[in-house]
Every structure is written in structure tokens, then in C-alpha cells.
Amino acid sequence: MVEGMKMPAVLDILSDNIIKYGNPLALKGPQVAAWAKGLDLPVKGDLLFYTGGEYQLLPFIDTLVKTITHIDTGSKAFSMMMGVRKVINKTGINAEKIYASVLAKDKDRYNSICFKAAKVLQGLGYEFCYSGNEELYSGALLYELGYMEDMKDYVQKVAGVIKESGAKTIVCLSPHAAEVFKFVYPKLVEGFDLEIRTFVELVWERRDKLAKSQTTGAVVIHDSCRLARELGIHQELRDILESVGVEVKEAPQNREWTSCCGGPIKMLFPELSHVIGSRRVDELKASGTDHILTSCPYCLSALEGGLAKNDPAIVEDLIELLYRGVKA
């Protein structure tokens, strides 16, 4: 960070919430873990199912970003909003959470993706535990946005929760969490030597057990930057889809050369993020299909945000497609 540089207010809000509450929007543990109700997952085991709250929180983050976007941060209205935030926080209630909870759309869908992922893995014979109400966000945003001093302290809390599970392997739904656990935590947490896997990898290893897909028509894959470039996972997606009988068409920019969805800059430059997302949607549709598939919560949200009004294109997560086979 440049000395003396002031970070945009929305980033300070998110970073403060991560440090204080364990996730970017200060949701309580039972709210983040609500997706697991009825699954009766153990809290200890060799394989830890990790959501980090990333799918669950995205609709709320999107609403917060839209709110900040339409308010002049130098205006009296913004000052009043931040002032109210500080007062309300003293009572233990987070103002952004209240506002976002009222206006956030698609929260049920995003929340259910975690449930669907768990059912897919169970259908493939995996047994895993889940930290439930104690699960904390990985802190990936702190790292990605340069809050390194905060990150050094925060990761110790997360590592403590993970240690309580007794897990030897973590399976991450988000490639952002997988990246930070695999490459950053070992440098900051003494003895953090767990095996880090992604949902895609576990499915790929048992893809021969997947049911044939109910999806008709071809799909085009949007490769997540984190998944394809940082973690080197891209062919696995194609192998999985081939195994369930889904035709894959390729965009001009794919695999390690994938184009950005616009998600990484959404909190800093929301309007530019939308432009980038729209362009990426056009690139993907140029493949000859309107069915776009990805495997990252932030990509999913950004690409959906890039759809023009009344665009018939479908944007969905690999988890959602595979779950339809489980239900069948």
C-alpha cells in the first residue's frame, strides 16, 4: 500500500467487517451456514468442506457496491450513512447487512449452490466435515487488496477453526479460497501443511460415477482466472462435461488465456466492471452457444451482471449443472 493513500470507503467497510466479524458483510455464523440445515454434517473429519461464505455473501456484496456507487462519497448523505453505520455498529448491528438483506436478489440461489455442491460430492462417495457456524471467510480479499498487516493476524483465527476440525485436506468451492490457502497461508501460519483441493478436482477424480446430464445443447466455459492461471485447472472442467455427455464449445480466449469477467474490480470501479463483464459475455456467446458455464462465485456474479436486459443467455455454475444429474 502507498503510504498515506486512502482506500475507497467500500473497501474499508469490507476489510473492517472481515477482521471484526469473520466475513465481508458481518453476517452471523448461523446465517452463513444455513445452507447445511438438514445435512447433519459432522464438525470433525479428514476432509473439510469449505465454503468461506463466498457464494452466500455475493448477492449482499453486490447490493452494497450498488449502494456505494450511487452515493457521492464526498456528499453529506454519504457522511450521514457512515455516521449511522458507526452508531449502529456500537449496538452490534451492521448497517450494511441490514440494507443489503432487504434489497439483495438471488440470495436463495447463491446460498443453495453450497448445498448442491455437498450433495454432488456425497453422491460421488465423499465423506466430509463442515465447521458450520464457526466457519470463517478465508481473508482472500484482504490479501488481494493489499491489507497485509491485517491479513497476518486474521489468518491465525481462520487456521485455528480449521485445526479444530482435525482435517488433513480442505476442499474449497471458490478458487479464491483455494489459492490463498495453498500459496499464502503456509507463509503466514506455522505448520499449515494441509492438502488443498478444489471442488472441480474432487469431481474430476470420480467423474466416471456421475450421472448423464439432463442439459441439452452445448455450453461454453468461462475459465476463472484464479482456477485456470493460478491453480492450473481447466482441462478438468472439460473432462467432467464430456463424462456427463455435454458438448463444450470454446471462446477465443480460454484456459490460461481466458479474459477477465470484471469481477476483481467490481468494488473499486463498478461501472467499468460491468463493461468488462458485458464484453466477456459477448466473447463467450461468439462460440455459438448462449449457455455459459463457470466455476467461481465471483465470475458467476460478474457475468450475470454483464448480461444485457432481456438477454436470453444462461449463466450458471458447474455445481448447478451437475446437481441436476444428482436429482435425476
C-alpha positions as CSV (number, residue, x, y, z in Angstrom):
1,M,0.0,0.0,0.0
2,V,1.2,3.5,-0.8
3,E,1.9,5.4,2.4
4,G,-0.8,8.0,3.1
5,M,-3.1,6.7,0.4
6,K,-6.7,6.5,1.5
7,M,-8.6,3.4,0.4
8,P,-12.1,3.7,-1.1
9,A,-14.8,3.6,1.6
10,V,-16.4,0.4,0.4
11,L,-13.0,-1.5,0.8
12,D,-12.6,-0.2,4.3
13,I,-16.1,-1.3,5.1
14,L,-15.4,-4.8,3.8
15,S,-12.0,-5.2,5.4
16,D,-13.3,-3.9,8.8
17,N,-16.1,-6.5,8.7
18,I,-13.8,-9.3,7.8
19,I,-11.5,-8.6,10.7
20,K,-14.3,-7.9,13.2
21,Y,-16.9,-10.4,12.2
22,G,-15.2,-13.0,10.1
23,N,-16.8,-12.2,6.7
24,P,-17.1,-9.1,4.5
25,L,-20.7,-8.3,5.5
26,A,-20.8,-9.2,9.1
27,L,-23.3,-12.0,8.7
28,K,-23.6,-14.3,11.7
29,G,-22.4,-17.8,11.6
30,P,-25.9,-19.4,11.5
31,Q,-26.7,-17.2,8.5
32,V,-23.7,-18.2,6.5
33,A,-24.2,-21.9,7.5
34,A,-27.9,-22.0,6.9
35,W,-27.4,-23.9,3.6
36,A,-26.3,-27.0,5.5
37,K,-29.5,-27.4,7.5
38,G,-30.7,-31.0,7.4
39,L,-27.5,-32.4,6.1
40,D,-26.2,-33.2,9.7
41,L,-22.6,-32.8,8.6
42,P,-20.0,-33.7,11.3
43,V,-17.7,-30.9,12.5
44,K,-14.7,-33.1,12.6
45,G,-13.1,-35.3,9.9
46,D,-10.3,-35.8,7.5
47,L,-11.9,-33.9,4.6
48,L,-13.2,-30.4,5.4
49,F,-15.9,-28.9,3.1
50,Y,-15.1,-25.2,2.9
51,T,-17.4,-22.5,1.6
52,G,-15.9,-19.5,3.2
53,G,-19.3,-17.9,2.8
54,E,-18.3,-16.7,-0.7
55,Y,-21.3,-17.9,-2.6
56,Q,-23.6,-16.9,0.2
57,L,-22.3,-13.4,0.5
58,L,-22.1,-12.4,-3.1
59,P,-25.6,-11.0,-3.5
60,F,-25.2,-8.9,-0.4
61,I,-21.8,-7.5,-1.6
62,D,-23.3,-6.7,-5.0
63,T,-26.1,-4.7,-3.3
64,L,-23.6,-2.8,-1.1
65,V,-21.5,-2.0,-4.2
66,K,-24.5,-0.6,-6.0
67,T,-25.4,1.4,-3.0
68,I,-22.0,3.0,-2.7
69,T,-21.9,3.6,-6.5
70,H,-25.0,5.8,-6.4
71,I,-23.8,7.9,-3.5
72,D,-21.3,10.7,-3.8
73,T,-18.6,9.7,-1.2
74,G,-17.9,13.4,-0.6
75,S,-21.5,14.3,0.0
76,K,-23.3,14.9,3.3
77,A,-25.6,11.9,2.5
78,F,-22.6,9.6,2.5
79,S,-21.2,11.1,5.6
80,M,-24.5,10.6,7.3
81,M,-24.6,7.0,6.1
82,M,-21.2,6.3,7.5
83,G,-22.0,8.1,10.7
84,V,-25.2,6.0,11.2
85,R,-23.1,2.9,10.4
86,K,-20.7,3.6,13.3
87,V,-23.5,4.3,15.7
88,I,-25.4,1.2,14.8
89,N,-22.3,-1.0,14.9
90,K,-21.8,0.0,18.6
91,T,-25.0,-1.9,19.3
92,G,-23.7,-5.0,17.5
93,I,-25.9,-4.5,14.4
94,N,-24.2,-3.8,11.0
95,A,-25.9,-1.2,8.8
96,E,-24.7,-2.6,5.5
97,K,-26.0,-6.0,6.4
98,I,-29.5,-4.6,7.2
99,Y,-29.6,-2.7,3.9
100,A,-28.3,-5.5,1.8
101,S,-30.5,-8.1,3.4
102,V,-33.6,-6.1,2.4
103,L,-32.6,-5.5,-1.2
104,A,-30.3,-8.4,-2.2
105,K,-31.6,-10.5,-5.0
106,D,-30.9,-14.2,-5.8
107,K,-29.7,-14.8,-2.3
108,D,-31.6,-18.1,-2.2
109,R,-30.0,-19.3,-5.4
110,Y,-26.4,-18.4,-4.3
111,N,-27.0,-20.0,-0.9
112,S,-28.3,-23.2,-2.4
113,I,-25.1,-23.7,-4.5
114,C,-23.3,-24.8,-1.4
115,F,-26.0,-27.3,-0.7
116,K,-25.9,-28.6,-4.2
117,A,-22.1,-28.9,-4.1
118,A,-22.3,-31.0,-0.9
119,K,-24.9,-33.3,-2.5
120,V,-22.8,-33.8,-5.6
121,L,-19.8,-34.8,-3.6
122,Q,-21.8,-37.1,-1.4
123,G,-23.2,-38.7,-4.5
124,L,-19.7,-39.4,-5.6
125,G,-19.0,-41.2,-2.3
126,Y,-17.0,-38.5,-0.5
127,E,-17.4,-38.1,3.3
128,F,-16.6,-34.7,4.8
129,C,-17.0,-32.5,7.7
130,Y,-18.1,-28.8,7.9
131,S,-17.3,-26.2,10.5
132,G,-20.8,-24.9,10.5
133,N,-21.5,-21.7,12.4
134,E,-17.8,-21.4,13.2
135,E,-16.6,-21.3,9.6
136,L,-14.7,-18.1,8.8
137,Y,-14.1,-16.4,5.5
138,S,-10.5,-17.1,4.2
139,G,-9.4,-13.5,4.1
140,A,-8.7,-13.6,0.3
141,L,-9.9,-10.1,-0.1
142,L,-7.5,-8.8,2.5
143,Y,-4.7,-10.4,0.6
144,E,-5.9,-9.4,-2.9
145,L,-6.5,-5.7,-1.8
146,G,-3.2,-5.4,0.0
147,Y,-4.3,-5.3,3.6
148,M,-1.3,-7.5,4.5
149,E,-0.8,-6.5,8.1
150,D,-4.5,-7.2,8.9
151,M,-4.1,-10.5,6.9
152,K,-1.2,-11.7,9.1
153,D,-3.4,-11.5,12.2
154,Y,-6.6,-12.7,10.6
155,V,-5.3,-15.9,9.1
156,Q,-4.4,-17.2,12.6
157,K,-8.1,-17.1,13.6
158,V,-9.1,-19.0,10.4
159,A,-6.3,-21.5,10.9
160,G,-7.5,-22.1,14.4
161,V,-11.0,-23.0,13.3
162,I,-9.7,-25.3,10.6
163,K,-7.4,-27.0,13.1
164,E,-10.4,-27.8,15.4
165,S,-11.9,-29.8,12.5
166,G,-8.9,-32.2,12.6
167,A,-8.9,-32.1,8.8
168,K,-6.0,-33.1,6.7
169,T,-7.5,-31.9,3.4
170,I,-9.6,-28.9,2.6
171,V,-12.0,-28.9,-0.4
172,C,-12.7,-25.3,-1.5
173,L,-15.8,-24.3,-3.5
174,S,-14.1,-21.0,-4.5
175,P,-10.8,-20.8,-6.4
176,H,-10.0,-17.6,-4.5
177,A,-10.1,-19.5,-1.2
178,A,-8.1,-22.4,-2.7
179,E,-5.4,-20.0,-3.9
180,V,-5.0,-18.2,-0.6
181,F,-4.9,-21.4,1.4
182,K,-2.4,-23.1,-1.0
183,F,0.0,-20.2,-1.5
184,V,-0.4,-17.7,1.2
185,Y,-1.3,-19.5,4.4
186,P,1.8,-21.7,4.5
187,K,3.9,-18.5,4.6
188,L,1.9,-16.9,7.4
189,V,0.8,-19.8,9.6
190,E,3.3,-22.0,11.1
191,G,2.7,-25.7,10.4
192,F,-0.1,-25.0,7.9
193,D,0.6,-28.0,5.6
194,L,-2.9,-29.2,4.7
195,E,-3.7,-30.6,1.3
196,I,-5.8,-28.0,-0.6
197,R,-8.2,-29.3,-3.3
198,T,-11.0,-27.7,-5.2
199,F,-14.5,-28.9,-5.8
200,V,-13.6,-29.4,-9.5
201,E,-10.7,-31.6,-8.7
202,L,-12.7,-33.9,-6.5
203,V,-15.4,-34.3,-9.0
204,W,-12.9,-34.9,-11.8
205,E,-11.3,-37.8,-9.9
206,R,-14.6,-39.6,-9.7
207,R,-16.2,-38.3,-12.9
208,D,-16.9,-41.9,-14.1
209,K,-19.6,-42.1,-11.3
210,L,-21.5,-39.0,-12.5
211,A,-25.0,-39.5,-14.0
212,K,-25.5,-38.3,-17.5
213,S,-26.5,-34.7,-17.7
214,Q,-30.1,-33.6,-18.3
215,T,-28.7,-30.5,-20.1
216,T,-29.5,-30.2,-23.8
217,G,-27.4,-28.2,-26.2
218,A,-23.8,-27.1,-25.9
219,V,-22.2,-24.9,-23.2
220,V,-19.2,-22.6,-23.4
221,I,-16.8,-22.5,-20.4
222,H,-15.7,-19.2,-18.9
223,D,-12.4,-20.2,-17.2
224,S,-11.9,-18.4,-13.9
225,C,-8.5,-16.5,-13.8
226,R,-7.8,-18.0,-10.4
227,L,-8.7,-21.5,-11.3
228,A,-7.0,-21.6,-14.7
229,R,-4.0,-19.4,-14.2
230,E,-3.1,-19.7,-10.6
231,L,-4.2,-23.2,-9.9
232,G,-3.8,-24.7,-13.4
233,I,-7.2,-26.2,-13.5
234,H,-9.1,-26.0,-16.9
235,Q,-8.9,-29.3,-18.7
236,E,-10.6,-30.9,-15.7
237,L,-13.8,-28.9,-16.4
238,R,-13.9,-30.1,-20.0
239,D,-13.3,-33.7,-18.9
240,I,-16.2,-33.6,-16.4
241,L,-18.6,-32.2,-19.0
242,E,-17.5,-34.8,-21.6
243,S,-18.1,-37.5,-19.0
244,V,-21.7,-36.4,-18.5
245,G,-22.4,-36.0,-22.2
246,V,-22.4,-32.2,-22.5
247,E,-20.9,-30.7,-25.6
248,V,-18.4,-27.9,-25.0
249,K,-17.7,-25.0,-27.3
250,E,-14.7,-22.8,-26.8
251,A,-14.5,-19.0,-26.7
252,P,-11.5,-17.4,-28.5
253,Q,-9.9,-16.6,-25.1
254,N,-9.9,-19.7,-23.0
255,R,-8.0,-21.8,-20.5
256,E,-4.9,-19.9,-19.3
257,W,-5.6,-17.2,-21.8
258,T,-9.1,-16.5,-20.5
259,S,-10.5,-13.0,-20.5
260,C,-11.4,-11.3,-17.2
261,C,-15.1,-11.3,-16.2
262,G,-14.7,-7.9,-14.5
263,G,-15.3,-9.3,-11.0
264,P,-12.0,-8.3,-9.4
265,I,-12.5,-4.6,-9.9
266,K,-16.2,-4.5,-9.1
267,M,-15.8,-2.9,-5.7
268,L,-13.4,-0.2,-7.0
269,F,-14.8,0.5,-10.4
270,P,-18.4,-1.0,-10.6
271,E,-19.3,0.6,-13.9
272,L,-16.0,-0.5,-15.6
273,S,-16.6,-3.9,-14.2
274,H,-20.0,-4.0,-15.9
275,V,-18.5,-3.0,-19.2
276,I,-15.8,-5.7,-19.0
277,G,-18.4,-8.3,-17.9
278,S,-20.6,-7.4,-20.9
279,R,-17.7,-7.8,-23.3
280,R,-16.8,-11.1,-21.9
281,V,-20.4,-12.3,-22.3
282,D,-20.2,-11.3,-25.9
283,E,-16.9,-13.2,-26.3
284,L,-18.4,-16.3,-24.8
285,K,-21.6,-16.1,-26.9
286,A,-19.4,-15.8,-30.0
287,S,-18.7,-19.5,-29.5
288,G,-22.1,-20.3,-30.9
289,T,-24.0,-21.1,-27.7
290,D,-25.8,-18.9,-25.1
291,H,-25.3,-21.3,-22.2
292,I,-22.3,-20.0,-20.2
293,L,-20.7,-22.1,-17.5
294,T,-18.1,-21.2,-14.9
295,S,-16.8,-22.5,-11.6
296,C,-16.2,-19.4,-9.4
297,P,-18.7,-17.4,-7.4
298,Y,-17.3,-14.0,-8.5
299,C,-17.3,-15.0,-12.1
300,L,-20.8,-16.2,-11.9
301,S,-22.0,-12.9,-10.4
302,A,-20.0,-10.7,-12.7
303,L,-21.1,-12.5,-15.9
304,E,-24.7,-12.4,-14.8
305,G,-24.2,-8.7,-14.2
306,G,-22.8,-8.4,-17.7
307,L,-26.0,-9.7,-19.4
308,A,-28.0,-7.1,-21.3
309,K,-31.6,-6.6,-20.3
310,N,-33.8,-9.4,-21.7
311,D,-30.7,-11.3,-22.9
312,P,-31.9,-15.0,-23.1
313,A,-28.4,-16.3,-22.3
314,I,-28.0,-18.6,-19.3
315,V,-25.1,-18.1,-16.9
316,E,-24.7,-20.9,-14.3
317,D,-22.2,-22.6,-12.1
318,L,-20.8,-26.1,-12.9
319,I,-22.2,-27.1,-9.5
320,E,-25.8,-26.3,-10.6
321,L,-25.4,-28.3,-13.8
322,L,-24.1,-31.3,-12.1
323,Y,-26.7,-31.2,-9.4
324,R,-29.5,-31.6,-11.9
325,G,-27.9,-35.0,-12.6
326,V,-27.9,-35.9,-8.9
327,K,-31.6,-35.0,-8.7
328,A,-32.4,-37.1,-11.8
